Amino acid sequence: MNIYLNILLALIFVISVVVAIRILYKRLYFGFSPKQVAFLLGQQEMVLENLNVGIIYIDNRGKIILLNSAGKKLLDLNDDAIGTNIRDYYFRDGFMDNLENPQNASKTQELRVRVGLTLFFQYHCVTDTNGAIIGVIGSIEDMTIAKQRAEELTGMRNLMNEVRAQNHEFMNKLHAISGLIQLEEYDEALNFISQAIRADQKVVSIISSRFKEPSVAGLLLSKCSKASEKKIKLIINEDSFMNQLPEKMNSDEFCSIVGNLIENSFDELSGRTDGIIEVCIYQSTNEINISVFDNGRGIPESKQKKIFEKGHSTKGTNRGYGLYIIKDIIDTYHGKIRIWCGHGTMFVVTIPLKQEKKS
Protein backbone atom coordinates (compact mmCIF):
# COMPACT_ATOMS: atom_id res chain seq x y z
CA MET A 1 0.00 0.00 0.00
CA ASN A 2 2.85 2.37 0.87
CA ILE A 3 4.52 1.53 -2.46
CA TYR A 4 1.44 2.53 -4.46
CA LEU A 5 1.09 5.70 -2.41
CA ASN A 6 4.72 6.62 -3.08
CA ILE A 7 4.28 5.97 -6.81
CA LEU A 8 1.15 8.13 -6.84
CA LEU A 9 2.93 10.96 -5.01
CA ALA A 10 5.88 10.68 -7.41
CA LEU A 11 3.53 10.90 -10.41
CA ILE A 12 1.78 13.91 -8.90
CA PHE A 13 5.20 15.56 -8.33
CA VAL A 14 6.34 14.91 -11.92
CA ILE A 15 3.06 16.21 -13.33
CA SER A 16 3.30 19.29 -11.11
CA VAL A 17 6.86 19.96 -12.31
CA VAL A 18 5.87 19.55 -15.98
CA VAL A 19 2.86 21.85 -15.53
CA ALA A 20 5.03 24.38 -13.67
CA ILE A 21 7.64 24.29 -16.44
CA ARG A 22 4.99 24.79 -19.12
CA ILE A 23 3.50 27.71 -17.19
CA LEU A 24 7.00 29.19 -16.74
CA TYR A 25 7.73 28.86 -20.47
CA LYS A 26 4.38 30.44 -21.28
CA ARG A 27 5.24 33.41 -19.08
CA LEU A 28 8.79 33.71 -20.42
CA TYR A 29 7.68 33.48 -24.05
CA PHE A 30 4.47 35.55 -23.77
CA GLY A 31 2.10 32.60 -23.99
CA PHE A 32 3.98 30.76 -26.76
CA SER A 33 5.53 27.35 -26.48
CA PRO A 34 9.26 26.90 -27.30
CA LYS A 35 8.24 25.21 -30.55
CA GLN A 36 6.01 28.13 -31.50
CA VAL A 37 8.79 30.59 -30.61
CA ALA A 38 11.27 28.70 -32.80
CA PHE A 39 8.78 28.73 -35.67
CA LEU A 40 8.13 32.48 -35.32
CA LEU A 41 11.87 33.25 -35.16
CA GLY A 42 12.47 31.18 -38.29
CA GLN A 43 9.59 32.91 -40.04
CA GLN A 44 10.89 36.34 -39.02
CA GLU A 45 14.39 35.52 -40.28
CA MET A 46 12.98 34.25 -43.57
CA VAL A 47 11.03 37.49 -44.09
CA LEU A 48 14.06 39.68 -43.25
CA GLU A 49 16.36 37.71 -45.54
CA ASN A 50 13.96 38.00 -48.48
CA LEU A 51 13.47 41.77 -48.25
CA ASN A 52 14.95 43.88 -51.05
CA VAL A 53 15.46 46.66 -48.50
CA GLY A 54 18.51 46.43 -46.27
CA ILE A 55 17.80 46.31 -42.52
CA ILE A 56 20.36 47.02 -39.81
CA TYR A 57 19.68 47.27 -36.06
CA ILE A 58 22.06 48.57 -33.39
CA ASP A 59 21.61 48.58 -29.61
CA ASN A 60 22.06 51.60 -27.33
CA ARG A 61 25.85 51.02 -27.23
CA GLY A 62 26.17 51.12 -31.02
CA LYS A 63 26.64 47.37 -31.36
CA ILE A 64 25.27 45.82 -34.57
CA ILE A 65 22.69 43.22 -33.53
CA LEU A 66 20.93 42.46 -36.80
CA LEU A 67 21.91 42.80 -40.46
CA ASN A 68 19.93 41.10 -43.25
CA SER A 69 21.24 39.84 -46.59
CA ALA A 70 20.19 42.96 -48.54
CA GLY A 71 21.95 45.14 -45.98
CA LYS A 72 25.16 43.10 -46.25
CA LYS A 73 25.08 43.38 -50.03
CA LEU A 74 24.40 47.13 -50.12
CA LEU A 75 27.00 47.93 -47.46
CA ASP A 76 29.51 45.37 -48.76
CA LEU A 77 29.66 43.56 -45.39
CA ASN A 78 29.49 39.93 -44.24
CA ASP A 79 28.41 38.01 -41.10
CA ASP A 80 31.53 39.22 -39.26
CA ALA A 81 29.97 42.69 -39.02
CA ILE A 82 27.35 41.42 -36.54
CA GLY A 83 28.62 42.13 -33.03
CA THR A 84 30.97 44.94 -34.14
CA ASN A 85 30.40 48.61 -33.34
CA ILE A 86 28.67 50.95 -35.81
CA ARG A 87 31.34 53.59 -35.04
CA ASP A 88 33.84 51.58 -37.07
CA TYR A 89 31.97 52.14 -40.37
CA TYR A 90 31.54 55.06 -42.79
CA PHE A 91 27.73 55.05 -42.39
CA ARG A 92 27.87 55.61 -38.60
CA ASP A 93 26.85 59.29 -38.43
CA GLY A 94 23.11 58.89 -39.04
CA PHE A 95 22.80 56.03 -36.55
CA MET A 96 24.83 57.76 -33.84
CA ASP A 97 22.96 61.05 -34.27
CA ASN A 98 19.62 59.27 -33.76
CA LEU A 99 21.01 57.31 -30.81
CA GLU A 100 22.55 60.28 -29.00
CA ASN A 101 20.30 63.18 -30.05
CA PRO A 102 17.04 61.73 -31.44
CA GLN A 103 14.99 64.93 -31.17
CA ASN A 104 17.24 66.93 -33.49
CA ALA A 105 18.65 64.15 -35.66
CA SER A 106 17.59 63.74 -39.28
CA LYS A 107 15.47 60.66 -39.90
CA THR A 108 16.68 60.28 -43.49
CA GLN A 109 20.06 60.50 -45.17
CA GLU A 110 21.32 60.19 -48.74
CA LEU A 111 24.87 58.85 -48.69
CA ARG A 112 27.18 58.53 -51.70
CA VAL A 113 29.11 55.31 -51.14
CA ARG A 114 31.15 55.37 -54.31
CA VAL A 115 30.92 56.64 -57.86
CA GLY A 116 27.66 55.35 -59.32
CA LEU A 117 26.18 54.14 -56.00
CA THR A 118 24.10 56.26 -53.65
CA LEU A 119 22.28 54.76 -50.66
CA PHE A 120 19.20 56.16 -48.95
CA PHE A 121 18.93 55.55 -45.16
CA GLN A 122 15.81 55.89 -43.00
CA TYR A 123 16.18 55.75 -39.23
CA HIS A 124 13.73 54.74 -36.49
CA CYS A 125 14.49 54.86 -32.77
CA VAL A 126 13.42 51.80 -30.73
CA THR A 127 12.23 52.51 -27.17
CA ASP A 128 11.29 50.40 -24.16
CA THR A 129 8.06 50.65 -22.15
CA ASN A 130 9.48 53.64 -20.24
CA GLY A 131 10.35 55.53 -23.41
CA ALA A 132 14.10 55.07 -23.10
CA ILE A 133 15.95 54.49 -26.38
CA ILE A 134 17.33 50.95 -26.59
CA GLY A 135 18.45 51.00 -30.22
CA VAL A 136 18.08 52.31 -33.75
CA ILE A 137 16.74 50.52 -36.83
CA GLY A 138 17.97 51.68 -40.23
CA SER A 139 16.48 50.74 -43.57
CA ILE A 140 18.72 51.04 -46.63
CA GLU A 141 17.72 51.41 -50.29
CA ASP A 142 19.74 51.65 -53.48
CA MET A 143 18.99 55.04 -55.05
CA THR A 144 20.27 54.02 -58.50
CA ILE A 145 16.85 53.10 -59.91
CA ALA A 146 15.19 56.08 -58.25
CA LYS A 147 17.82 58.40 -59.73
CA GLN A 148 17.28 56.92 -63.18
CA ARG A 149 13.57 57.63 -62.88
CA ALA A 150 14.31 61.12 -61.56
CA GLU A 151 16.61 61.68 -64.53
CA GLU A 152 13.78 60.77 -66.92
CA LEU A 153 11.36 63.06 -65.07
CA THR A 154 13.94 65.86 -65.02
CA GLY A 155 14.39 65.53 -68.77
CA MET A 156 10.63 65.77 -69.29
CA ARG A 157 10.42 68.72 -66.93
CA ASN A 158 13.22 70.54 -68.77
CA LEU A 159 11.44 69.87 -72.05
CA MET A 160 8.14 71.20 -70.68
CA ASN A 161 9.87 74.29 -69.27
CA GLU A 162 11.54 74.88 -72.62
CA VAL A 163 8.25 74.58 -74.52
CA ARG A 164 6.50 76.87 -71.99
CA ALA A 165 9.28 79.47 -72.17
CA GLN A 166 9.44 79.31 -75.97
CA ASN A 167 5.67 79.76 -76.17
CA HIS A 168 5.80 82.77 -73.84
CA GLU A 169 8.65 84.35 -75.78
CA PHE A 170 6.92 83.63 -79.10
CA MET A 171 3.73 85.35 -77.91
CA ASN A 172 5.74 88.40 -76.81
CA LYS A 173 7.30 88.64 -80.27
CA LEU A 174 3.92 88.23 -81.96
CA HIS A 175 2.52 91.08 -79.85
CA ALA A 176 5.46 93.29 -80.82
CA ILE A 177 5.02 92.47 -84.54
CA SER A 178 1.26 93.03 -84.26
CA GLY A 179 1.84 96.45 -82.69
CA LEU A 180 4.27 97.49 -85.42
CA ILE A 181 1.84 96.39 -88.15
CA GLN A 182 -1.04 98.29 -86.52
CA LEU A 183 1.19 101.37 -86.47
CA GLU A 184 1.90 100.69 -90.17
CA GLU A 185 5.61 100.42 -89.40
CA TYR A 186 6.04 97.61 -91.93
CA ASP A 187 9.78 98.02 -92.44
CA GLU A 188 10.33 97.97 -88.68
CA ALA A 189 8.19 94.83 -88.39
CA LEU A 190 10.24 93.06 -91.09
CA ASN A 191 13.49 94.17 -89.44
CA PHE A 192 12.27 92.92 -86.05
CA ILE A 193 11.35 89.53 -87.54
CA SER A 194 14.74 89.21 -89.26
CA GLN A 195 16.66 90.05 -86.09
CA ALA A 196 14.61 87.62 -84.01
CA ILE A 197 15.16 84.79 -86.50
CA ARG A 198 18.91 85.43 -86.70
CA ALA A 199 19.30 85.55 -82.90
CA ASP A 200 17.31 82.34 -82.32
CA GLN A 201 19.05 80.50 -85.15
CA LYS A 202 22.49 81.44 -83.82
CA VAL A 203 21.75 80.11 -80.32
CA VAL A 204 20.15 76.90 -81.62
CA SER A 205 23.01 76.39 -84.08
CA ILE A 206 25.71 76.74 -81.40
CA ILE A 207 23.94 74.44 -78.94
CA SER A 208 22.95 71.75 -81.44
CA SER A 209 26.38 71.60 -83.09
CA ARG A 210 28.52 71.87 -79.97
CA PHE A 211 26.63 69.68 -77.48
CA LYS A 212 26.09 66.01 -78.38
CA GLU A 213 24.48 65.15 -75.02
CA PRO A 214 20.72 65.80 -75.59
CA SER A 215 19.87 66.54 -71.94
CA VAL A 216 22.58 69.23 -71.72
CA ALA A 217 21.51 70.80 -75.03
CA GLY A 218 17.87 70.81 -73.86
CA LEU A 219 18.84 72.39 -70.54
CA LEU A 220 20.79 75.20 -72.21
CA LEU A 221 17.95 75.94 -74.65
CA SER A 222 15.55 76.10 -71.72
CA LYS A 223 17.82 78.49 -69.80
CA CYS A 224 18.22 80.71 -72.90
CA SER A 225 14.45 81.03 -73.14
CA LYS A 226 14.15 81.78 -69.42
CA ALA A 227 16.89 84.42 -69.68
CA SER A 228 15.03 86.09 -72.53
CA GLU A 229 11.89 86.24 -70.38
CA LYS A 230 13.88 87.82 -67.54
CA LYS A 231 15.50 90.35 -69.90
CA ILE A 232 18.92 88.87 -69.17
CA LYS A 233 21.47 88.32 -71.93
CA LEU A 234 22.66 84.70 -71.78
CA ILE A 235 25.66 83.97 -74.01
CA ILE A 236 26.74 80.44 -74.89
CA ASN A 237 30.46 80.70 -75.61
CA GLU A 238 31.21 79.68 -79.19
CA ASP A 239 34.28 77.71 -78.05
CA SER A 240 32.04 75.34 -76.09
CA PHE A 241 32.25 71.66 -76.98
CA MET A 242 31.02 68.48 -75.30
CA ASN A 243 30.33 65.02 -76.71
CA GLN A 244 30.28 62.84 -73.57
CA LEU A 245 29.63 62.90 -69.84
CA PRO A 246 32.33 62.10 -67.28
CA GLU A 247 32.61 58.36 -66.62
CA LYS A 248 29.96 57.03 -64.18
CA MET A 249 28.18 60.40 -64.04
CA ASN A 250 24.56 60.51 -65.21
CA SER A 251 23.07 63.40 -67.14
CA ASP A 252 20.86 64.42 -64.20
CA GLU A 253 23.93 65.10 -62.04
CA PHE A 254 25.75 67.03 -64.79
CA CYS A 255 22.64 69.11 -65.57
CA SER A 256 22.20 69.77 -61.85
CA ILE A 257 25.66 71.42 -61.76
CA VAL A 258 25.10 73.57 -64.86
CA GLY A 259 21.47 74.36 -64.05
CA ASN A 260 22.13 75.43 -60.44
CA LEU A 261 25.03 77.68 -61.44
CA ILE A 262 22.89 79.43 -64.06
CA GLU A 263 19.94 79.74 -61.64
CA ASN A 264 22.24 81.39 -59.08
CA SER A 265 23.18 83.96 -61.72
CA PHE A 266 19.49 84.52 -62.52
CA ASP A 267 18.85 85.25 -58.83
CA GLU A 268 21.82 87.60 -58.65
CA LEU A 269 20.73 89.60 -61.74
CA SER A 270 17.02 89.66 -60.89
CA GLY A 271 15.50 93.08 -61.49
CA ARG A 272 18.42 94.40 -63.53
CA THR A 273 18.15 95.46 -67.16
CA ASP A 274 21.87 95.09 -67.98
CA GLY A 275 22.35 91.52 -66.72
CA ILE A 276 24.79 89.31 -68.65
CA ILE A 277 25.53 85.61 -68.13
CA GLU A 278 28.16 83.74 -70.13
CA VAL A 279 28.35 79.94 -70.10
CA CYS A 280 31.19 77.86 -71.47
CA ILE A 281 31.39 74.06 -71.33
CA TYR A 282 34.57 72.70 -72.84
CA GLN A 283 35.71 69.09 -73.02
CA SER A 284 39.43 68.44 -73.32
CA THR A 285 41.25 65.12 -73.53
CA ASN A 286 41.13 64.38 -69.80
CA GLU A 287 38.46 66.61 -68.27
CA ILE A 288 35.39 68.78 -68.69
CA ASN A 289 35.44 72.44 -67.68
CA ILE A 290 32.27 74.37 -66.88
CA SER A 291 32.41 78.13 -66.38
CA VAL A 292 29.47 80.41 -65.59
CA PHE A 293 30.04 84.17 -65.35
CA ASP A 294 27.59 86.91 -64.41
CA ASN A 295 28.11 90.65 -64.06
CA GLY A 296 26.46 90.82 -60.66
CA ARG A 297 27.77 92.21 -57.38
CA GLY A 298 30.27 89.42 -56.75
CA ILE A 299 30.77 87.39 -53.56
CA PRO A 300 32.87 88.86 -50.72
CA GLU A 301 35.94 86.74 -49.96
CA SER A 302 34.77 86.28 -46.35
CA LYS A 303 31.63 84.48 -47.57
CA GLN A 304 33.12 82.38 -50.36
CA LYS A 305 33.81 79.36 -48.14
CA LYS A 306 30.37 79.44 -46.51
CA ILE A 307 28.32 79.44 -49.70
CA PHE A 308 28.85 75.68 -50.13
CA GLU A 309 27.45 74.88 -46.68
CA LYS A 310 24.06 73.18 -46.56
CA GLY A 311 21.26 75.70 -46.05
CA HIS A 312 23.52 78.78 -46.22
CA SER A 313 21.76 81.53 -48.16
CA THR A 314 21.24 85.28 -48.18
CA LYS A 315 17.95 84.91 -50.04
CA GLY A 316 15.68 83.79 -47.20
CA THR A 317 14.57 80.51 -45.64
CA ASN A 318 14.38 77.15 -47.43
CA ARG A 319 17.20 78.24 -49.72
CA GLY A 320 20.94 77.57 -49.91
CA TYR A 321 20.88 74.00 -51.23
CA GLY A 322 21.96 74.56 -54.86
CA LEU A 323 25.68 75.13 -54.26
CA TYR A 324 25.72 72.45 -51.56
CA ILE A 325 24.33 69.92 -54.06
CA ILE A 326 26.85 71.06 -56.69
CA LYS A 327 29.79 70.67 -54.29
CA ASP A 328 28.58 67.22 -53.21
CA ILE A 329 28.38 65.98 -56.82
CA ILE A 330 31.74 67.52 -57.77
CA ASP A 331 33.47 65.95 -54.74
CA THR A 332 31.99 62.55 -55.61
CA TYR A 333 33.55 62.66 -59.07
CA HIS A 334 36.92 64.01 -57.84
CA GLY A 335 36.37 67.44 -59.39
CA LYS A 336 37.14 70.98 -58.27
CA ILE A 337 35.13 74.19 -58.09
CA ARG A 338 36.75 77.62 -57.96
CA ILE A 339 35.43 81.19 -57.67
CA TRP A 340 36.74 84.40 -59.20
CA CYS A 341 35.20 87.74 -58.27
CA GLY A 342 36.03 90.97 -59.99
CA HIS A 343 33.42 92.86 -62.00
CA GLY A 344 31.00 90.04 -61.28
CA THR A 345 31.36 86.38 -60.34
CA MET A 346 32.73 83.39 -62.23
CA PHE A 347 32.36 79.77 -61.10
CA VAL A 348 34.73 77.31 -62.75
CA VAL A 349 34.14 73.58 -62.35
CA THR A 350 36.64 70.94 -63.49
CA ILE A 351 35.67 67.24 -63.59
CA PRO A 352 37.97 64.44 -64.84
CA LEU A 353 36.53 62.25 -67.60
CA LYS A 354 37.93 59.03 -66.11
CA GLN A 355 36.79 58.04 -62.64
CA GLU A 356 38.27 55.83 -59.96
CA LYS A 357 36.13 52.90 -58.82
CA LYS A 358 35.67 54.25 -55.29
CA SER A 359 35.57 57.77 -53.90
Disulfide bonds with the S-S distance in Angstrom:
none
